[in-house]
Amino acid sequence: MALAAQGDTWGIPGPTFLIWYVVALVAVTIISIIHRRMLFSGPRDANLHALGPQQVAYLNGGDKLAVYASLAGLRGAGAIASTPDKTLQQSGPMPSGVTPLDTAVYNAAGRRIRARQVLTDSWVRSALDQLRTGLETNGLAVSATSRRAARSWAFAGLFLLVLGLARLVAGIANGKSVGFLILALIAAVIVTVVLGRKAPQATATARRDMSGLRRNHEYLSPIQSPSYATYGATGAAMGVALYGGAALYTMDPAFAAEAEVQRIAASGGSTAGSTSSCSSGSSCGSSSSSSCGGGSSCGGGGGGCGG
């Protein structure tokens, strides 16, 4: 380590500060990856094949997709319809074997609610909370507490970012070279953004099993042009759960449009890369370390490329 010389910013040589800064950045990234994997792992013996369409939909796309799956199932059973003014209405009796979410959506349709307001209906919200709690209890959905814990690492990244910016300003004011410090700050920005991103709905175990579930129901994919007549209400709901709102447009484009169903694609476990994307932040940190690791590459002496 270089010894502090007179005129060093904060009394710390540039190369010394840079090395420890990058070490801290890489450490935060690695520890956060490990922590996220622990939070999002889920039980190894989880079985998605026993889940209903709305549970699968929640794991694939959250509350909105779960409601879309319910709408598809009720529409396929002839229980609800839509009107040109984009309101829902009951068009038949409640089918047997419905879920609490189906009941809530059906009752909302009885009140001629606008389709876009279904998610805000108090009964629907209560049913979604019940669905979510069940999945969290079984270790298939990530709890709100775990998501907050995972995103809290963004504060560590933000602290390092603020520290680096303060060093940058002080170094420039002190007439020091700050080229490599700027590269480290870019890495810190990337790491902070990655650590603060939205956490997945489903645990890692659920996301792994989701790909198998999609393979088993490939016939419900929009490219296969599934229909109510062939697969019934349950098939319609599962098609939306696995393949998103586009599946309902394939089966019933008029209803989907009038119900204001968005053509969102179900994640299908694509969020499985949530932890791996953190690795990109790690590589950024390490690349900055390799670029700046040697004090000699910073110009040596008390100046340094770390301000």
C-alpha positions as CSV (number, residue, x, y, z in Angstrom):
1,M,0.0,0.0,0.0
2,A,1.2,3.5,-0.8
3,L,1.9,5.7,2.2
4,A,-0.1,8.9,2.6
5,A,1.7,11.9,1.3
6,Q,1.1,15.5,1.9
7,G,-1.7,16.7,-0.3
8,D,-3.4,13.3,-0.6
9,T,-7.2,13.6,-0.7
10,W,-8.6,12.9,2.8
11,G,-5.1,11.8,3.7
12,I,-5.5,8.6,1.7
13,P,-3.4,7.9,-1.5
14,G,-5.5,7.4,-4.6
15,P,-4.5,3.8,-5.3
16,T,-5.1,2.8,-1.7
17,F,-8.6,4.3,-1.7
18,L,-9.4,2.8,-5.1
19,I,-8.4,-0.7,-4.1
20,W,-10.4,-0.7,-1.0
21,Y,-13.4,0.9,-2.7
22,V,-13.5,-1.8,-5.4
23,V,-13.0,-4.5,-2.7
24,A,-16.0,-3.2,-0.8
25,L,-18.1,-3.0,-4.0
26,V,-17.3,-6.6,-4.9
27,A,-17.9,-7.8,-1.4
28,V,-21.4,-6.1,-1.3
29,T,-22.2,-7.7,-4.6
30,I,-21.1,-11.2,-3.6
31,I,-22.8,-11.2,-0.2
32,S,-26.0,-9.8,-1.7
33,I,-26.1,-12.6,-4.2
34,I,-25.7,-15.2,-1.5
35,H,-28.3,-13.6,0.6
36,R,-30.8,-13.4,-2.3
37,R,-30.3,-17.0,-3.1
38,M,-31.1,-17.9,0.6
39,L,-34.2,-15.7,0.6
40,F,-35.5,-16.9,-2.8
41,S,-34.6,-20.6,-2.8
42,G,-37.8,-22.2,-1.7
43,P,-38.4,-25.8,-0.6
44,R,-36.8,-28.5,-2.8
45,D,-39.9,-30.7,-2.7
46,A,-42.2,-28.1,-4.1
47,N,-44.7,-29.4,-6.7
48,L,-46.3,-26.9,-9.1
49,H,-48.3,-29.6,-10.9
50,A,-50.7,-29.7,-7.9
51,L,-51.5,-25.9,-8.3
52,G,-54.5,-24.4,-9.8
53,P,-54.4,-21.9,-12.8
54,Q,-54.7,-18.8,-10.6
55,Q,-51.8,-19.9,-8.3
56,V,-49.7,-20.6,-11.4
57,A,-50.7,-17.2,-12.8
58,Y,-49.7,-15.4,-9.6
59,L,-46.2,-17.0,-9.7
60,N,-45.8,-16.1,-13.3
61,G,-47.1,-12.6,-13.3
62,G,-48.5,-11.5,-9.9
63,D,-51.9,-10.2,-9.1
64,K,-52.9,-9.0,-12.5
65,L,-52.2,-12.3,-14.3
66,A,-54.1,-14.2,-11.5
67,V,-57.1,-12.0,-12.2
68,Y,-56.7,-12.6,-15.9
69,A,-56.7,-16.3,-15.3
70,S,-59.9,-16.0,-13.3
71,L,-61.5,-14.0,-16.0
72,A,-60.6,-16.6,-18.6
73,G,-61.9,-19.4,-16.6
74,L,-65.2,-17.7,-15.8
75,R,-65.6,-16.6,-19.4
76,G,-64.9,-20.1,-20.6
77,A,-67.6,-21.4,-18.3
78,G,-70.1,-18.9,-19.6
79,A,-70.4,-17.2,-16.2
80,I,-69.3,-13.7,-17.2
81,A,-69.3,-11.5,-20.3
82,S,-68.2,-8.1,-21.3
83,T,-69.9,-5.1,-22.9
84,P,-68.6,-2.6,-25.5
85,D,-68.4,0.0,-22.8
86,K,-65.7,-2.2,-21.1
87,T,-67.8,-3.3,-18.1
88,L,-68.2,-6.9,-16.9
89,Q,-71.5,-8.5,-16.4
90,Q,-72.8,-11.9,-15.2
91,S,-74.0,-14.0,-18.1
92,G,-74.6,-17.3,-16.4
93,P,-74.6,-19.1,-13.0
94,M,-71.5,-19.5,-11.0
95,P,-69.7,-22.7,-12.1
96,S,-68.9,-25.4,-9.6
97,G,-65.5,-25.8,-8.0
98,V,-64.6,-22.1,-8.1
99,T,-61.9,-20.4,-6.0
100,P,-62.4,-17.5,-3.7
101,L,-60.9,-15.3,-6.4
102,D,-63.4,-16.6,-9.0
103,T,-66.2,-15.8,-6.5
104,A,-64.9,-12.3,-6.0
105,V,-64.5,-11.6,-9.7
106,Y,-68.0,-13.0,-10.4
107,N,-69.6,-10.8,-7.8
108,A,-67.7,-7.8,-9.1
109,A,-69.1,-8.5,-12.6
110,G,-72.6,-8.6,-11.0
111,R,-72.1,-5.0,-9.9
112,R,-71.2,-4.1,-13.6
113,I,-67.8,-3.0,-12.6
114,R,-65.4,-1.6,-15.3
115,A,-62.9,-4.3,-16.2
116,R,-59.9,-2.1,-15.4
117,Q,-61.3,-1.7,-11.8
118,V,-61.5,-5.3,-11.0
119,L,-58.0,-5.3,-9.4
120,T,-59.1,-2.5,-7.0
121,D,-62.3,-4.2,-5.9
122,S,-62.0,-4.9,-2.1
123,W,-63.3,-8.5,-2.4
124,V,-60.9,-9.2,-5.2
125,R,-58.0,-7.8,-3.2
126,S,-58.9,-9.9,-0.2
127,A,-59.0,-13.0,-2.4
128,L,-55.6,-12.2,-3.9
129,D,-54.2,-11.7,-0.4
130,Q,-55.5,-15.1,0.5
131,L,-54.0,-16.7,-2.6
132,R,-50.7,-15.0,-2.0
133,T,-50.5,-16.0,1.6
134,G,-51.1,-19.7,0.7
135,L,-48.3,-19.7,-1.8
136,E,-45.9,-17.9,0.6
137,T,-46.7,-20.4,3.3
138,N,-45.9,-23.3,1.0
139,G,-42.6,-21.6,0.0
140,L,-43.6,-21.0,-3.6
141,A,-44.0,-17.3,-3.5
142,V,-41.5,-14.8,-2.2
143,S,-42.9,-12.9,0.8
144,A,-42.9,-9.1,0.9
145,T,-40.5,-9.3,3.9
146,S,-38.0,-11.3,1.8
147,R,-38.3,-8.9,-1.1
148,R,-37.7,-5.9,1.1
149,A,-34.7,-7.7,2.7
150,A,-33.2,-8.4,-0.7
151,R,-33.7,-4.8,-2.0
152,S,-32.2,-3.4,1.2
153,W,-28.8,-4.2,-0.3
154,A,-29.3,-1.3,-2.6
155,F,-28.7,1.0,0.3
156,A,-25.2,-0.5,0.7
157,G,-24.6,0.2,-3.0
158,L,-26.0,3.7,-2.7
159,F,-23.7,4.4,0.3
160,L,-20.7,3.3,-1.8
161,L,-21.9,5.4,-4.7
162,V,-22.2,8.5,-2.5
163,L,-18.8,7.8,-1.0
164,G,-17.2,7.5,-4.5
165,L,-18.9,10.7,-5.7
166,A,-17.6,12.6,-2.7
167,R,-14.1,11.3,-3.3
168,L,-14.4,12.2,-7.0
169,V,-15.4,15.8,-6.2
170,A,-12.7,16.1,-3.5
171,G,-10.1,14.6,-5.8
172,I,-10.9,17.0,-8.7
173,A,-10.8,19.9,-6.3
174,N,-7.4,18.7,-5.1
175,G,-6.1,18.4,-8.7
176,K,-5.8,14.6,-8.6
177,S,-6.3,12.1,-11.4
178,V,-9.7,10.5,-11.2
179,G,-10.0,8.4,-14.4
180,F,-10.1,5.0,-12.8
181,L,-12.3,6.2,-10.0
182,I,-14.9,7.2,-12.6
183,L,-14.8,3.6,-13.9
184,A,-15.4,2.3,-10.4
185,L,-18.3,4.7,-10.0
186,I,-19.9,3.4,-13.2
187,A,-19.6,-0.1,-11.7
188,A,-21.2,1.2,-8.4
189,V,-24.1,2.6,-10.3
190,I,-24.7,-0.7,-12.1
191,V,-24.5,-2.7,-8.9
192,T,-26.9,-0.3,-7.1
193,V,-29.5,-0.4,-9.8
194,V,-29.3,-4.2,-10.0
195,L,-29.6,-4.6,-6.2
196,G,-32.6,-2.3,-6.1
197,R,-34.5,-4.0,-8.9
198,K,-37.9,-5.7,-8.3
199,A,-37.6,-9.1,-6.7
200,P,-39.3,-12.1,-8.3
201,Q,-42.8,-13.2,-7.4
202,A,-41.8,-16.9,-7.3
203,T,-39.1,-18.7,-5.4
204,A,-36.2,-20.4,-7.3
205,T,-37.8,-23.8,-6.9
206,A,-41.1,-22.6,-8.3
207,R,-39.4,-21.0,-11.3
208,R,-37.5,-24.2,-12.1
209,D,-40.7,-26.3,-12.1
210,M,-42.5,-23.7,-14.2
211,S,-40.6,-24.6,-17.3
212,G,-41.7,-28.2,-16.9
213,L,-45.3,-27.1,-16.4
214,R,-45.2,-25.1,-19.6
215,R,-43.8,-28.1,-21.5
216,N,-46.7,-30.2,-20.2
217,H,-49.2,-27.6,-21.4
218,E,-47.6,-26.6,-24.6
219,Y,-50.8,-27.2,-26.4
220,L,-52.3,-24.1,-24.6
221,S,-49.7,-21.8,-26.1
222,P,-51.2,-19.1,-28.3
223,I,-49.2,-20.4,-31.3
224,Q,-51.3,-23.6,-31.0
225,S,-54.6,-21.6,-31.3
226,P,-56.3,-23.2,-28.3
227,S,-60.1,-22.8,-27.9
228,Y,-62.7,-23.0,-25.2
229,A,-64.4,-25.9,-27.0
230,T,-61.4,-28.0,-26.9
231,Y,-59.9,-27.3,-23.5
232,G,-62.8,-25.8,-21.5
233,A,-62.7,-23.2,-18.8
234,T,-59.8,-24.8,-16.8
235,G,-57.7,-25.0,-20.0
236,A,-58.4,-21.4,-20.8
237,A,-57.4,-20.3,-17.3
238,M,-54.2,-22.4,-17.4
239,G,-53.3,-21.0,-20.8
240,V,-53.5,-17.5,-19.5
241,A,-51.6,-18.5,-16.4
242,L,-48.7,-20.0,-18.4
243,Y,-48.6,-17.8,-21.5
244,G,-50.1,-14.4,-20.4
245,G,-52.9,-12.3,-21.7
246,A,-52.1,-13.1,-25.3
247,A,-53.6,-16.6,-24.7
248,L,-57.0,-15.0,-24.0
249,Y,-56.8,-12.9,-27.1
250,T,-56.3,-16.1,-29.1
251,M,-59.3,-17.8,-27.5
252,D,-61.7,-14.9,-27.3
253,P,-60.3,-11.6,-28.8
254,A,-63.6,-9.7,-28.4
255,F,-63.9,-10.4,-24.7
256,A,-60.2,-9.8,-24.1
257,A,-60.4,-6.4,-25.8
258,E,-63.5,-5.4,-24.0
259,A,-62.2,-6.7,-20.6
260,E,-59.1,-4.5,-21.3
261,V,-56.8,-7.5,-20.9
262,Q,-53.2,-6.5,-21.7
263,R,-51.2,-8.7,-23.9
264,I,-48.6,-9.2,-21.2
265,A,-46.5,-12.3,-21.5
266,A,-46.1,-14.5,-18.4
267,S,-42.6,-14.5,-17.0
268,G,-42.5,-18.3,-17.4
269,G,-39.6,-18.4,-14.9
270,S,-37.6,-15.8,-16.8
271,T,-37.0,-14.2,-13.4
272,A,-34.8,-17.1,-12.6
273,G,-32.0,-14.9,-13.8
274,S,-32.6,-12.4,-11.0
275,T,-29.5,-13.6,-9.1
276,S,-27.4,-14.1,-12.1
277,S,-27.9,-10.5,-13.2
278,C,-26.3,-9.5,-10.0
279,S,-23.3,-11.4,-11.2
280,S,-23.0,-8.9,-14.0
281,G,-22.6,-6.2,-11.3
282,S,-20.0,-8.4,-9.7
283,S,-18.1,-8.7,-13.0
284,C,-18.2,-5.0,-13.4
285,G,-16.7,-4.5,-10.0
286,S,-14.0,-7.0,-10.6
287,S,-13.2,-5.6,-14.0
288,S,-12.7,-2.2,-12.4
289,S,-10.4,-3.9,-9.9
290,S,-8.3,-5.5,-12.6
291,S,-8.1,-2.2,-14.4
292,C,-7.1,-0.2,-11.4
293,G,-5.6,-2.9,-9.2
294,G,-2.0,-1.9,-9.5
295,G,-0.8,1.4,-8.0
296,S,1.6,1.7,-10.9
297,S,-1.3,1.9,-13.5
298,C,-2.6,4.9,-11.6
299,G,0.5,6.9,-12.1
300,G,2.1,6.0,-8.8
301,G,3.0,8.4,-6.0
302,G,0.5,10.3,-4.0
303,G,-1.5,11.4,-7.0
304,G,-3.2,8.2,-8.1
305,C,-6.2,7.5,-10.3
306,G,-8.5,7.2,-7.3
307,G,-8.5,10.9,-6.5
